[in-house]
Amino acid sequence: MLFDFFKLPIGGHIHLRYLSLRNSDAIILQSSIGKLDHLETLDLHGFHVFWIANVLWKLRRLRHLYLPNPAESAFLNRKWKLRLAGLIKLEILENFSASNCDVRDLQQLTSLQVLKAIVNDENDGEEIMKCISSLQHLKEATVIFILHRSLTPEKSSNLLEKLFESNLHHLTLHGCRGVLPDYKLHFFKNLNELLLRRSSIQRDPMATLEKLPNLQKLWLIDVSFGTEMACHSLGFPRLRFLGLDVMHRLEDWRVEEGAMPNLSHLRIRKCRALKMIPDGLKFISTLKEIVIQGMRDTFNNRVRVIDGQEGGDFYKVCHVPSILIR
């Protein structure tokens, strides 16, 4: 069955501003969509298509574009790549892929605030990362890299080396494998925020990440690297927020005196193998809030005061104004 925009209810509604075909099934997305001159949001996430007419560049007012995931949908005629160069007002672009889109078009997307790129192989990844590292207007954007599971740990590590040469401030890495390139951290001196998600690292990433001089927010979600983690003295000099989320294997966390001297917010969620709060938190006078969620009662009770009886770890966090246990 063909998917025909002329048969959709939008009809002659050229002033339409929002159009979502999320999780729809279709084969052809016809060129009539290029007539929606006032469209600001086009959501094709989860859209199972075979072909998209190369007219999206005509949507000059488009601000949010959610493309289909290229790993789930072969959505283009392979004779050409989807043109995006005309979208000068675009602020959010998701599921960008070098195999389906022209990387050079990123140079003209000067309003971009969020870029989510899918990396299916090493060549595509190198092409995207080389372009991003040269674009000044993406420095302040939130850049999200999703590395496909088919990438070997070696290829993943190679891509990370090139990425660490960029000048990004806000970065999310999804699906990393291998080793973080410790020796290239001096290139990553401007990174302010890092979210590492669903990744398998060969060693404790803190030994690398704590050397980032301007990192202020770090969130680790479902990151596997072993059972022990350590934050060393003088590490994370500007970190203000640390989130540990769904760290299934983490059992022991050590914090040395002098580590994270500016930490103000700590979140620990569903790290159910973690035995206790690290002793070194007692040295961090800047801590304002600790949120503990989805942890075992044996862990929670160590930081609680029950019937006037302080838990075994309460002395480590008694200086923190707000401790929320959910």
Secondary structure, DSSP 4 states (H G I P E B T S, - for coil): ----GGGSTTTT-TT--EEE-TT-B-SEE-GGGGG-TT--EEE-TT-B-SEE-TTGGG-TT--EEEPPPTTT---S-TTS-B--TT-TT--EEEEE-TTTB-GGGGGG-TT--EEEEEE-SHHHHHHHHHHHTT-GGGSSSEEEEEE-TTS-HHHHHHHHHHHTTS--SEEEEES-EE---GGGGGGGTT--EEEEEEEEESS-THHHHTT-TT--EEEEEEEES-SEEEE-TT-STT--EEEEES-TT--EEEE-TTSSTT--EEEEES-TT--S--GGGGG-TT--EEEEES--HHHHGGG-EETTEEPTTHHHHTT-SEEEE-
